[in-house]
Amino acid sequence: MKKVIQILKTCLFLTFFVSCSSDKEEDNVIERGEAIQHDDFQYVVEHYEIKDQLDFPDDTIPTDGKFIIVKFKVINNAVKVDHEWNNSIAHVVDENGNIYENKPELQAKLNKVTPFGLKDEYITPFQTDESTIFVFELPSSVKNPYLMVRGETLMKDFFEGNKFRRTKVRLYES
């Protein structure tokens, strides 16, 4: 009987381990307005636009590729925990896996023209939300950009196999 119980425990552990593994799971592609779930926090691309230059009152910034301006919202659904994050929480990946980071100097310049409450660090209190705007510059060869987020593995993420790390928001018309 002890051997049967030990075998059942081992099978249960292996089933749990395999179900929490994220190595073989595919990316989860979502659309603008849908949330990336990260424990009690949600990340939403509210809006994005693609431009070939950025126009400011005193300057025009061209690019050989394209700029993607993303309005990004963090929703903290936690009951008692604030959510700390910064402007490197999100990045863009292309169809080949190349990563493009937010351009903080362009983000700051955009905030001067159209204020959106830019901060270096954000602390979103529980049961509230907060937004910012990111600016990404991509080569013209990128056809299928996606926004992804970074973060530490938290309790609910562990049980969901870190799904938030594989969720991508489509930043192009399909």
C-alpha positions as CSV (number, residue, x, y, z in Angstrom):
1,M,0.0,0.0,0.0
2,K,2.9,2.4,0.8
3,K,4.3,1.8,-2.7
4,V,1.0,2.6,-4.3
5,I,0.7,5.8,-2.3
6,Q,4.3,6.8,-3.2
7,I,3.6,6.1,-6.9
8,L,0.4,8.2,-6.8
9,K,2.3,11.1,-5.1
10,T,5.0,10.9,-7.8
11,C,2.5,10.9,-10.6
12,L,0.6,13.8,-9.0
13,F,3.8,15.8,-8.6
14,L,4.9,15.1,-12.2
15,T,1.4,16.1,-13.5
16,F,1.6,19.3,-11.5
17,F,5.2,20.0,-12.7
18,V,4.3,19.4,-16.4
19,S,1.2,21.6,-16.1
20,C,3.2,24.5,-14.7
21,S,5.9,24.2,-17.3
22,S,6.0,26.9,-20.0
23,D,8.7,25.6,-22.2
24,K,6.4,23.9,-24.7
25,E,3.5,26.2,-24.7
26,E,2.8,28.5,-27.6
27,D,2.6,32.3,-27.5
28,N,-0.8,33.7,-26.7
29,V,-1.6,36.5,-29.2
30,I,-4.2,39.1,-28.1
31,E,-5.6,42.3,-29.6
32,R,-5.6,45.9,-28.5
33,G,-7.9,46.4,-25.5
34,E,-7.4,42.8,-24.2
35,A,-5.4,42.4,-21.0
36,I,-2.2,40.5,-20.3
37,Q,-2.8,39.0,-16.9
38,H,0.1,39.0,-14.4
39,D,-1.1,37.8,-11.0
40,D,-3.4,40.5,-9.7
41,F,-2.2,43.0,-12.3
42,Q,-3.4,43.5,-15.9
43,Y,-1.6,45.3,-18.7
44,V,-3.6,46.7,-21.6
45,V,-2.7,48.3,-24.9
46,E,-5.5,50.9,-25.1
47,H,-4.3,52.4,-28.4
48,Y,-1.4,52.4,-30.7
49,E,-0.4,54.3,-33.8
50,I,2.3,53.8,-36.4
51,K,4.1,56.8,-37.8
52,D,7.0,57.4,-40.1
53,Q,8.0,60.6,-38.3
54,L,7.3,62.4,-35.0
55,D,6.2,66.0,-35.3
56,F,6.8,68.4,-32.5
57,P,6.2,72.2,-32.5
58,D,10.0,72.9,-32.7
59,D,11.2,69.7,-34.4
60,T,10.4,66.8,-36.7
61,I,12.1,63.5,-36.0
62,P,12.3,61.2,-39.0
63,T,13.1,57.5,-39.0
64,D,14.3,55.1,-41.7
65,G,11.7,52.6,-40.2
66,K,8.6,53.4,-38.2
67,F,7.6,54.7,-34.8
68,I,5.0,52.9,-32.8
69,I,3.4,55.0,-30.1
70,V,1.5,52.9,-27.5
71,K,-0.9,54.0,-24.8
72,F,-0.4,51.5,-22.1
73,K,-2.5,50.9,-18.9
74,V,-1.7,49.1,-15.8
75,I,-4.6,47.9,-13.7
76,N,-4.0,46.8,-10.1
77,N,-6.7,44.5,-9.0
78,A,-4.9,43.5,-5.8
79,V,-6.7,43.8,-2.5
80,K,-3.8,45.2,-0.5
81,V,-0.7,45.4,-2.6
82,D,0.6,48.3,-4.6
83,H,2.2,47.6,-8.0
84,E,5.7,49.0,-8.7
85,W,6.7,49.3,-12.3
86,N,8.7,51.5,-14.7
87,N,9.0,52.4,-18.4
88,S,11.0,49.2,-19.2
89,I,8.0,47.0,-18.3
90,A,7.1,46.7,-21.9
91,H,9.0,46.0,-25.1
92,V,8.2,45.2,-28.7
93,V,9.2,41.9,-30.4
94,D,9.0,41.2,-34.1
95,E,8.2,38.1,-36.1
96,N,11.9,37.1,-35.9
97,G,12.2,37.5,-32.1
98,N,14.1,40.8,-32.3
99,I,13.5,43.0,-29.3
100,Y,12.9,46.8,-29.4
101,E,12.9,48.9,-26.3
102,N,11.0,52.0,-25.4
103,K,12.8,55.3,-26.3
104,P,12.8,57.3,-23.1
105,E,14.1,60.5,-24.8
106,L,11.3,60.4,-27.3
107,Q,8.8,59.5,-24.6
108,A,9.9,62.6,-22.5
109,K,9.7,64.8,-25.6
110,L,6.2,63.6,-26.3
111,N,5.2,64.2,-22.7
112,K,6.3,67.9,-23.0
113,V,3.9,68.4,-26.0
114,T,1.1,66.2,-24.9
115,P,1.4,65.7,-21.1
116,F,0.4,62.2,-20.0
117,G,2.0,62.0,-16.5
118,L,5.4,60.5,-17.4
119,K,7.3,59.3,-14.4
120,D,10.6,57.3,-14.0
121,E,9.0,54.9,-11.5
122,Y,5.3,54.2,-11.0
123,I,3.5,52.9,-7.9
124,T,0.0,52.0,-8.8
125,P,-2.1,51.7,-5.6
126,F,-4.3,48.6,-5.2
127,Q,-7.7,48.8,-6.8
128,T,-6.6,51.6,-9.2
129,D,-5.1,52.0,-12.6
130,E,-2.4,54.1,-14.2
131,S,-1.4,54.9,-17.8
132,T,1.6,56.0,-19.8
133,I,2.7,56.3,-23.4
134,F,5.6,54.4,-24.9
135,V,7.5,55.2,-28.1
136,F,9.2,52.4,-30.0
137,E,11.4,52.8,-33.1
138,L,11.5,49.8,-35.5
139,P,13.1,49.0,-38.8
140,S,10.9,49.2,-41.8
141,S,11.4,45.5,-42.4
142,V,9.3,44.6,-39.4
143,K,5.9,43.5,-40.5
144,N,4.4,41.9,-37.4
145,P,5.3,43.8,-34.2
146,Y,3.9,42.7,-30.8
147,L,4.1,44.3,-27.4
148,M,5.2,42.0,-24.5
149,V,5.8,42.7,-20.8
150,R,8.4,41.8,-18.3
151,G,7.9,40.9,-14.6
152,E,8.8,38.6,-11.8
153,T,6.9,35.3,-11.4
154,L,4.3,35.8,-8.7
155,M,2.0,33.2,-7.1
156,K,-0.8,33.1,-9.6
157,D,1.8,33.2,-12.5
158,F,3.4,30.0,-11.1
159,F,0.0,28.2,-11.3
160,E,-0.6,29.6,-14.8
161,G,2.8,28.6,-16.2
162,N,4.0,32.2,-16.5
163,K,1.5,32.8,-19.3
164,F,2.0,36.5,-19.0
165,R,5.6,36.0,-20.4
166,R,4.2,34.4,-23.6
167,T,1.3,36.8,-24.2
168,K,1.8,39.2,-27.1
169,V,-0.4,42.1,-28.1
170,R,-0.7,42.5,-31.9
171,L,0.5,46.0,-33.0
172,Y,-0.6,45.6,-36.7
173,E,-3.7,45.0,-38.6
174,S,-4.2,41.4,-39.4
